């Protein structure tokens, strides 16, 4: 059975399977769930204009506690069981996080924040007078056709100047298309465009040589921010304002992490905070207002489904949850399973460990090369190894950063998980397979897109001081130079 969902005032319509979680639809629409879908923040509320969405049990209790009338629903607790029309007030999406209310000085005009991700590009039009998001545009990064991971794209860019120019131009064109999608008659009202991304995205967009990023010590001379005029990019028909690609922190840690630090206000906190961005690479920052240490881990793209035999990004048909009582799976969009996304990979490994089909070393029972999860969908023994490498790199990065800062996990107040993985991540299972330490229990916060959060804040002139302050207190940690790196890494390869 199919149901139609219409979103107003955007005028977008989707046809989805019966009992599809509304969250799956709104994530495609650029919505953010700051509390990770726990019903705590209330920022995902929608008004039912026609049709019906049941509100029972805990959903009804939360609506009552938040004093929302009978027409309102929380998207994180809603399921589509009939044709509905919903009002999704984009002005509810403010330049804040659920945990830190940011008092931005109002400015005139509009701004556009862009998160140039390796997999997905997201842009938002922001009213600078009140910080409200007016509209959102998302699209796949077209560079993916030349390599799903950033190493493949570096290799492609280095093979010829023509290829490098191609990667530059197609991503500029993609952002330009999104800007046109966001705007109608607002060309002269847009005051600035801010773009953030990882180091490779920064270099490819700016046309910088990526060769230094291809070999040790992976240091580039071009980590500075870059300002463009629309004519420099061929965007003069859409906007008439400066375009600013934010500076990298350096060493394979880009402006997306700089923006993430800004989003959680790490540089203004008394207590220590941690930010982990699990995308096609793994970047980690730990610190407070006095000192921030950061690093990049060679986690690889396993958490985005890349290099996993039946892996896929978090999109319709991706297995993201497994009921370990009966083996039933839950997919994004509530459709037929077609693959496994990052959170589903964690669930699958946890289930296989629980059943004894994989042991603590990662070896499979009876040397099986394929372990079914649902029908023909499953993991190979190589997938298990790929996951071990990714989780060991991430955990090792955290362990060594804490050592460098003379801290323990108990000293960390919050651990913010950024990136698409966080939308469906089961924290308890992530701890159980060793991705996070046991001490992380009750400290992990699903941040959603911290890079986009920070990019929106950087649209405001008052954030310029923040950028300088962050630069003054950040310090890079080279994991491979730590004397115990190999021992820590090998130990983290094992499952608890």
Secondary structure, DSSP 8 states (H G I E B T S, - for coil): -EEEEEEETTTEEEEEETTEEHHHHHHHTT---TT-SSSSS-TTEEEEEES-----THHHHHHHHTT--TTEEEGGG-EE-S-EEEE--GGG-BS--SS--------SSEEEEEEE-SSEEEEEEEETTT-BEEEEEEEE-GGGGG-SSHHHHHHHHHH-HHHHHHHHHHHHHHHHHHHHHH-SS-GGGEEEEEEEE-HHHHHHHHT---GGGGSTT---S--S-EEE-HHHHT-TTT--SEEEE----BTTB-HHHHHHHHHHTGGG-SSEEEEEEESSSEEEEEE-SS-EEEEEE--TTGGGTTTSTTB--SSTTEEEEE-TTT--EEEGGG----EE-HHHHHHHHHHHHHHTSB-TTS-BGGG-SEEEEETTEEEEHHHHHHHHHHHHHHHHHHHHHHHHTT--GGGEEEEEEESGGGGT--HHHHHHTTSS-GGGTTTEEEEE-HHHHHHHHTTSGGGHHHHHHHHHHEEE--GGGSTTHHHHHHHHHS--
